[in-house]
Amino acid sequence: MSEADELSPALPDDVETLAARVLDLADSRDWRLATAESCTGGLLASLLTDVEGKSSAFERGFVTYSIEAKCELLHLARDMVERCNAVSHDVAVAMADGALAASRAQVAVAITGFAGAGGPDDETGLVHFGCARVDGETMHRAEHFGDIGRGPTRIAAVRVALKMFEEALS
């Protein structure tokens, strides 16, 4: 099994193994993957392109950190994002649906959350995920990682996103 050479020093072994397994599953179905990331800043997309010999299963990624980027690249309605909050169930689902629609992928996973301190009413470590498939209902998951730091939250979020990909491909 290939490992993620570029990010390898920073990532736990289980995350690298999971990424390779997800890419194998996608490749075996001849499906392509897309990502829509906010708080992870493209870490998931980078990992999926670092696995040597398997990265062809990755179709594209969207790093949509700002509200404007979410609206412009993923076609989210600005009033929905403002009404629901950028870190919410509705936005995570809409991001996954938007990534699927704006790509040639068959599965898309979206991540939006607070890797570090947000505003005074924001929960540090709250991350919402969406997973959309061309032939199914878009799934949602929320995780409360707590105040474990930006890096550890991002890695934990990537792990959850990979598990969502794995479930969607199984």
C-alpha positions in Angstrom: 0.0 0.0 0.0 1.3 3.5 -0.9 1.5 6.1 1.8 0.9 9.8 1.6 4.5 10.9 1.2 4.1 14.7 1.4 2.0 14.9 4.5 3.3 11.7 6.1 5.3 13.3 8.9 2.2 15.2 10.2 -0.5 12.5 9.9 -1.3 9.5 12.0 -0.8 6.2 10.3 -4.5 5.3 10.5 -5.4 8.4 8.5 -2.9 7.5 5.7 -4.2 4.0 5.6 -7.8 5.1 5.5 -7.0 7.5 2.6 -5.4 4.7 0.6 -8.4 2.5 1.3 -10.9 5.2 0.2 -9.0 5.7 -3.0 -8.9 2.0 -3.7 -12.7 1.7 -3.1 -13.3 4.7 -5.5 -11.0 3.2 -8.1 -12.6 -0.2 -7.9 -16.0 1.4 -8.7 -14.4 3.7 -11.3 -15.8 6.6 -9.3 -14.2 9.9 -8.6 -14.1 12.0 -5.4 -14.6 15.7 -4.7 -14.1 17.7 -1.6 -15.5 21.0 -0.3 -13.4 22.2 2.6 -13.6 25.2 4.9 -11.8 24.7 8.3 -9.5 22.0 6.9 -8.2 24.4 4.3 -7.6 21.8 1.6 -5.9 19.2 3.9 -8.2 16.5 2.7 -7.7 17.2 -1.0 -4.0 17.4 -0.4 -4.0 14.0 1.3 -6.1 12.4 -1.5 -3.6 13.6 -4.1 -0.5 12.5 -2.1 -1.2 8.8 -2.3 1.1 7.6 -5.1 -0.5 5.5 -7.8 -4.1 6.2 -6.5 -4.7 9.9 -6.8 -6.5 9.5 -10.1 -9.6 8.7 -8.1 -9.6 12.3 -6.9 -11.5 14.6 -9.3 -11.3 18.0 -7.6 -11.4 20.0 -4.4 -12.9 23.3 -3.4 -11.4 25.3 -0.5 -14.2 27.6 0.4 -13.1 29.3 3.6 -15.2 32.5 3.2 -18.9 32.9 2.7 -18.2 34.4 -0.7 -16.3 31.4 -1.8 -19.0 29.0 -0.6 -21.6 31.0 -2.6 -19.5 31.6 -5.7 -17.9 28.1 -6.1 -20.5 25.8 -4.6 -23.6 27.9 -5.5 -24.9 28.2 -2.0 -27.6 30.9 -1.4 -26.0 33.7 0.6 -29.2 34.2 2.6 -29.2 30.5 3.6 -25.6 30.7 4.8 -26.2 33.9 6.8 -29.5 32.5 8.2 -28.1 29.1 9.2 -24.5 30.1 10.0 -21.6 29.0 7.9 -20.9 26.2 10.4 -24.2 24.3 10.3 -26.0 21.2 9.2 -27.6 23.0 6.3 -24.4 24.5 5.0 -22.4 21.3 5.2 -25.1 19.5 3.2 -25.4 22.3 0.7 -21.6 22.4 0.3 -21.5 18.6 -0.4 -24.3 18.9 -2.9 -22.6 21.9 -4.5 -19.3 20.1 -4.8 -21.0 17.2 -6.5 -22.9 19.4 -8.9 -19.8 21.5 -9.8 -17.6 18.4 -10.5 -17.5 15.2 -12.4 -17.3 13.2 -9.1 -19.8 10.6 -7.9 -19.1 11.3 -4.2 -18.4 14.5 -2.5 -17.6 15.3 1.1 -17.8 18.7 2.7 -16.3 20.0 5.9 -17.2 23.2 7.7 -16.4 24.0 11.3 -14.4 25.9 14.0 -10.9 24.4 14.1 -10.0 27.2 16.6 -11.7 29.9 18.4 -14.6 31.4 16.5 -16.8 34.2 17.8 -18.1 34.5 21.4 -21.0 32.2 20.8 -19.2 29.7 18.6 -18.2 26.2 19.8 -14.5 25.6 19.3 -14.1 22.2 17.7 -17.6 21.9 16.3 -17.4 20.5 12.8 -20.2 19.7 10.4 -19.8 17.2 7.5 -21.9 16.5 4.4 -21.5 13.6 2.1 -23.3 13.5 -1.3 -23.6 10.7 -3.8 -24.9 10.8 -7.3 -27.3 8.0 -6.5 -28.4 8.7 -2.9 -29.4 11.1 -0.2 -26.9 13.5 1.2 -25.8 12.5 4.6 -24.8 14.8 7.5 -22.6 14.3 10.6 -21.6 16.7 13.4 -18.6 16.2 15.6 -17.7 18.1 18.8 -13.9 17.7 19.0 -13.6 20.3 21.8 -10.7 22.8 22.2 -7.9 20.4 21.2 -6.1 22.9 18.9 -6.4 23.8 15.2 -4.0 21.1 13.9 -5.5 18.2 15.9 -9.1 19.4 15.0 -8.2 19.4 11.3 -6.7 16.0 11.4 -9.7 14.6 13.3 -12.0 16.2 10.7 -10.0 14.6 7.9 -10.4 11.2 9.6 -14.2 11.6 9.9 -14.4 12.8 6.2 -12.4 9.8 5.1 -14.8 7.5 7.0 -17.7 9.2 5.4 -16.2 8.6 2.0 -15.5 4.9 2.9 -19.2 4.4 4.0 -20.5 6.1 0.8 -18.3 3.8 -1.4 -19.0 0.5 0.4 
